[in-house]
Amino acid sequence: MLYMIIEHFRDGDPVPVYRRLRDEGRLMPHDRRYVASWVTEDFRIKHYDPQHAPDPEAWLALDEGERTELVLQYHRRARVRLPNVRLHATIHVIVENQVALGDEIPVRRTLERLRAEGLDRHDAVHAVGSVVAKRIYELLKEGLPTGDPNEPYWAELESLTAEGWRHGG
């Protein structure tokens, strides 16, 4: 049986825990074995799983190439076949970047609402990503609108529902 340990660090500071780990070892039962960590020694994200929100600060500390590579690695591990895996990963990164910004913009709230409506987190990322892709297409086709170019995006996010996304609308 494989167990996953999720650590929450006091005041968000992992250094004391990893310092103790370095000094005293893993301190786990003898019948358990360590498999892998999702953070590197410098506390950067090492794996991405769209079912679990990455730590916003750690996510935003990565550069775009690292974020995209983490998403690509996830899809390779999951053996997901896509017509354009790099474009798909880029849309994931855009959505995760916007979620990591918190309440500055409505993306995180939209993702939470979609989950409350029954989507798992990965599908909710795809639902928001479909709005991102549509807005990119419209901007490329029509050019920048007068006024705030984000207003139509925010409005579409507000009207996005799990049921509507499931039925392609």
C-alpha positions, 0 to 999 in steps of 0.5 A: 500500500502506498501512503501520501503524506501532506505536510502543512508548515507552521507559518508556511515555512518548511525550513525547520521541518527539512532541517530536522529531516537532515539532522534526525532522518525521516522518523517514520515507522520501520515498516514504511519506506520513503518513495519521493518528495514533491519539493526539491531541496530548495523547496521548489515544486517538483511535480504537478497534479491538476487535482491538487492546487499547487502552493501559489507562492512556490508555483509563481516562483517557477519560471514559465518553462518550469511550470509548462514542463511540470504540466507536460510531465504530469500528462506523460505520467498519466498517459494522456493523449492530446492533439497538441500537448504543449498547447494543452499544458500552456493553457493549464499554466495560464489557469494555474497562474491566474488561480495563484494570484488569489482573489485579485481576479475571479479565476480562483473563485470560478474554479471553486464554484465549478468544483462545488457544482460537481467538477473535479479540480482537473475538469474545472481547470479545463473548463476555465481553460476553455474560456481562456482559449476562446478569449485568445481566439477572439482577441487574435481574430478581432483585435483588442476591444475598446475599454478593459480587454479582460471584462469579457473574460471576467463576465464569461467566467461568471456565467460559466457553469459545470453543466454548461461546460459538460455540454459544450456550451 
